């Protein structure tokens, strides 16, 4: 599961959920959705055409209190919301799911203001947008040349990592 952490500029959750759903629909990627227990759009999971699952939730780090938040301590980022991307192993085509994920992330970064951080399970950081500057990790496996040419805005490459986790 990859997580796109966003600051309070992305709130409220229902508005962010509508943005995610509208973006997937506009891109022709939305295959369906599962309604949660409530009528709140933030309680839905969106299913994309590749099988990738997308959902929106409040930000948290399991087992951490506010004083120990590594996003704040390591990146100066006060998170408020998370867009979760879950690969569906029942579908073939991991690469297609990754392509859709990156397309969604870049579209959301264009639509949602504030700082953002894309990471894998609080372990590997793939990109950060801090104070308007897009930084891609220096991991060439995550960012091969064919993906770098599709990055829609100027960016820097740098080592990105949690230090306090």
N, C-alpha and C positions, 0 to 999 in steps of 0.2 A: 504494500500500500504506500502510495506517495501522498504527501500532504502539502497543500499550498496554504501557508499561514498568512493571514492578512491582518492589518491593523484596523482600528475602529472606524477608519474612513470607509470600510467595506460594509458597515452595519446599516440597517438592522438585518438580522439573519434572513427574514422572509424576503427582503429586497435582494440580498445576495443570491438566495435560492432562485428567485425569478430571473436574475441576470444569468445564472448558470444554465437554467432551463432554456431561456430565450437564445442564448449563445449556441447551445448544442442544436437547437431547432434551426436557427439561421444557417449554421454550418452544414445542415443536412445530416447530422450525426445522431440525433435523438431517435432511438428506436422505441422507447417506452419509459414508464416509470412505475415505481412501487409507492403507493401511498402509505405513510406511516399511520400511527395510531390516532393522530389528530389531523385536522384539516390544514394545519400549518405547512406551507410549502417547504419550510426548513426541515420538515420531518419526512421528506421524500427522497428516494434514491432514483437517480436517472440512469437508464440503461442505454448505452451508446451502441451504434451499429456493429462495432467490433467486439462487443461484449464487455467493454470497460464500464465499470460502475462508478458513478459520481454522486457524492452527497455533501451536504453542508452541515456544519456543527459549530457550537461554541468552542473556542480554543482552550486546551488544557494539556498538561503534561502529567501523566500518571505518576503519583508518588512525589510530586514536587509542590512546594508552596510558592507563593508569589515572590518571596525574597530569593528563591533559588531558580527562578525561571531562566533557563539557558538562552532563550531567545532575547530576553531583555539584557542579560549579563554579557552575552557573547556578540550580539548584533545590535543592541540598543533598540530593539523592536518590541513594543507593547502589543501583543496579539489580542485580537478580539474574535476572530472567526477562522475556520479551517474549511477548505474544500478538499475532500478526500477522494482519491482516485484509486480504485481497487481493480487489479487485473483479474479477469475471469479465466481461470485455468481450463475450464471446460471448452473454451473457444480456442481454435488454432489461431496462430497469427499474433504472437506477442509483439512483433515489430509494428503491426498495424495498430494495436492498442497503444503502444508507445507514441506512434505518430499522432493518433487522435488526442492523446493526453497533452502532447506538446502544443498541438494546434489550439486546444482549449485553454491551456495555461497562457499562451501569448495573447489570445483574444481577451481573456479575463484581465490580464495585466494592462491591456489597452483600455478596458472599460472601468476598472475599479481602481480608484486612487489609493495612495498610501504605500507604505512599505510592504514587502512580500518576501516570502522565503519558501522555496520548494525543496522538500527533503524526503528521504526514505527512512521511515520509522524512527525518526529522531537520531539517526546514525550518520547518514551521508547527506550532505547539502549539495544540491545540484545547481541552484541559482538563487540569487538574492536581488531584490530591488530595494535599495536603501537611499533615501533622500533623492529619489528620481533617477538614480544611476543603476542600470542593469549590469549585474556581474554574473557571469557563467563560471562554473567550476572549471578548474584546469584538468579535469578528468576527460581524456580524449576518448575513452570508451563510452561515456555518456554523451559527449559532444563530438561525434565524428564530423569530418568536413561536410558531408552531405546534409547534416542537420544544421551546422553553423550557417550555411548559406540561406537557410529558411528563417533565421532569427530576424524578426521584422524591424528591429530598432538597433541603434548603436549599442554596443556592449563592450565590456572589458572581460578578460579572463583572469582568474585569480584562484588561489587555494581558498576554499570555503570549508570550514569545519567548526563543530561545536568544541569548545575548550573545557566547559564546565560540566559536561555530562559524562 
